[in-house]
Amino acid sequence: IRAFYNVCQHRGNRLVHEESGNGRNLACNYHGWKFKLDGELAFVPDHKNFLEGNPCGKLRLKELPCTVFAGFIWYSMDEDVMSLEEYLGPVYSQINTYDLSRMKRTHWVTIEGDFNWKIVQDNFNESYHLPFVHIGAHHVMEQSYKHCQMDIFEKEGHARMIMPGAKPTVGLRGDFDTTKELLKEEFEFWGLDPETFREDPQSMRKAMQKIKREQGAERGFDYSGMHDEQLTDHFHYTIFPNLSLSLKPDGCIFLKATPHPTDPSKCYFDTWFLMWFPDNATEYYAAAMEDMVDLDVKVPHIAGKVREVSCGPVIDDDVRVWSTQQTGLISKGYTGSYMADQEKRVQFFHEEVDRYIAKGEAKG
């Protein structure tokens, strides 16, 4: 895998206009210059007409550092960038246990948002908002920071939250029927009846860990490289500067905010759902999508403006708030943040942004 700037070395025309595809070369639709897939210029019309000689053999596409990790292609515009493993630090090995390269994308949405990209990262760096923004999921999405683990990787600039899953919220009293419905599909897939946990719903998590450990291999999942908490819990990583990965053993939500090229009050926000299909399975229940998904159906890329297209369950709740926060942040009435300790990952993120700017390392 190699990465190049998408620009012709003749007079700066954009080379590739399609989102995806394949071919034997990269051809410019302006003057017909063709580049090999290794970036070398292979053909130009009227090559004898150049006073400095045939440009073939002299010019090539400008290459970017890139690598493949966890099923994704990672690239940098910094020619002297450190290795990805060094940049991610301990996060590298932690993510690697999920074998994301085996997962298949089941949902792909890009919106143009009317909010700055850092608002997105702020949101995914705290869970303080959960009881008020994600009301429909409060039965099974842990509401209290006291029952979650929050970590900061100071050297690398990344952060993590671990939220217990496969059970009701600790502080929830009553209304087990709603909890049962929300967890029904996952539990029944593993041969567990949620009703049997009515008297002790907090024991659901351990029961799920046990059954996955015992039956994972025969059901098409290799959990041998994971510890028990990874079999049920949400491991949410915010990778500096603009990526979040919300990981469960059989799925991942990929969330990326890209700065708008000309307007700092806007950004592009990508949401992907990825699923780890059991071996030999063609369909599987995706909890993130609240529906069955088919492995053989090509996932369309849905793109549009904020509020015109859906980013998916739960994520739409977040998006609705970001727009109103953007208007508030530029108000004369807003004098600065006053944050709780559970929002320390937000503060750390902005300290990291400030550090990059102060050192002149913010290159876009």
C-alpha angles and dihedrals in degrees: 000000000000133000129210137179107263096239134107114239091221104071105335103269117156109259105201121038100171123089093226141355144110139250145151095260145002110254127192113226092208105063102356100252112161128206127195119239089257089060098255117138106245107172141017127173115247093010092173091063095073112102091208092051135259108332091212108105091022104064132051137164116277108254129218127211108256141163139179119242133157091357093302131105110233120196138173134203089213107095091200096048119146119245116284091241090056092045094052094042113182090356089071096066093037093056092041092067090070095063091219091179087077093057123097126217111246101170132032124177132161122189132184102229128203092224137080116266093241090064087065093053091045090056095050091046094067141041096199089105097055100096092051105035103034098044094149092058100043093108093067104017108086108244102191125075087210090074096044131076119230123192135182123202097206099183095053101032098238132121141201140202124194114202121185113242143185091055141068123277111279095238095047115119121193127336093097089157092071091047090050092053093049092052098034100099095048095044095046091050087060093045096255124133110217090205091070089066096056093109094044109022094165089067091066093088096056091044090054092048090051096049093046091050091049100041105023097102096046090048093053102265126113106207095162093113095051132083119229096263090058090059092068113007133088113244105194117191126189107199114199126279111008114343132095126185119192106196134198125163095259101031150020136208111214113203122181131173117199120193116245110250096232111011120059091195089066137055142169116253122198125198121189127176114202126191133198102220116207114254111281092007122130097189136029139173111262109205091194090058095035089226145080113273128204120225093207097054114096110236112235121221106239113199132176146115125302113283091017096081133029122245090199139265116330093002090073088061090060095045092056091060098045094066094053091045091055091058091047095050092060094046119115086227093065112087102176142293127304105191138189122234090253086064092060091115089062091052091046091052092055092045088055091050090050091049092054092048093048091052092045091243098124100106100160 
